[in-house]
Amino acid sequence: MKILPALAAFLSLALLTTAPAADETKDKQQQVLALVKEVQGQQKTIAENQGKIDEKLVTIAEAVRLARIYSSRGGK
């Protein structure tokens, strides 16, 4: 995803501009890394869910296509 590098760059820049003590910087960097990893996990989950949704839509579209074929053969 292209959003994640931009988010990481923004958060890193925000941390650098505040210039806290070295220990605070390490803690904040670790927090940012943890958040980035969490966002990456969420994006992976979203991508997997989107794949499942796409598969279900294909199945539904095929069922609708078959239903239309069978209904057209019904002899109204």
C-alpha positions in Angstrom: 0.0 0.0 0.0 1.3 3.5 -0.8 -0.3 5.2 2.2 1.9 3.4 4.7 5.3 4.8 3.6 3.8 8.3 3.6 2.3 7.8 7.1 5.7 6.5 8.4 7.5 9.4 6.9 5.0 11.9 8.4 5.2 10.4 11.8 9.0 10.2 11.7 9.2 13.9 10.7 6.8 14.8 13.5 9.0 13.0 16.0 12.2 14.7 14.7 10.7 18.2 14.8 9.8 17.9 18.5 13.5 17.1 19.5 12.8 15.5 23.0 15.5 13.8 25.0 17.3 10.7 23.6 15.3 8.3 25.7 12.0 9.9 24.8 13.0 9.8 21.2 13.7 6.0 21.4 10.4 5.4 23.2 8.4 7.4 20.6 10.2 5.7 17.7 9.3 2.4 19.2 5.7 3.5 19.6 5.6 4.7 16.0 7.1 1.4 14.8 4.5 -0.5 16.8 1.7 1.6 15.3 3.2 1.1 11.8 3.2 -2.7 12.3 -0.3 -2.6 13.6 -1.5 -0.6 10.5 0.4 -3.1 8.2 -1.5 -5.9 9.9 -4.8 -4.2 9.5 -4.1 -3.5 5.8 -3.2 -7.1 5.3 -6.5 -8.2 6.9 -8.4 -5.7 4.8 -6.8 -7.0 1.6 -7.6 -10.6 2.6 -11.2 -9.6 3.3 -11.5 -7.8 0.0 -10.3 -10.9 -1.8 -13.1 -12.9 0.0 -15.7 -10.3 -1.0 -14.5 -10.4 -4.6 -14.8 -14.2 -4.6 -18.4 -14.1 -3.2 -19.4 -11.4 -5.8 -18.2 -13.7 -8.6 -20.2 -16.6 -7.2 -23.3 -14.4 -6.9 -22.8 -13.0 -10.4 -22.7 -16.5 -11.8 -25.8 -17.5 -9.9 -27.6 -14.5 -11.3 -26.4 -15.2 -14.8 -27.7 -18.8 -14.5 -31.0 -17.7 -13.1 -31.5 -15.3 -16.0 -30.7 -18.1 -18.5 -33.2 -20.5 -16.8 -35.9 -17.9 -16.5 -35.6 -17.0 -20.2 -36.1 -20.6 -21.1 -39.3 -20.8 -19.0 -41.6 -19.9 -21.9 -43.3 -16.9 -20.2 
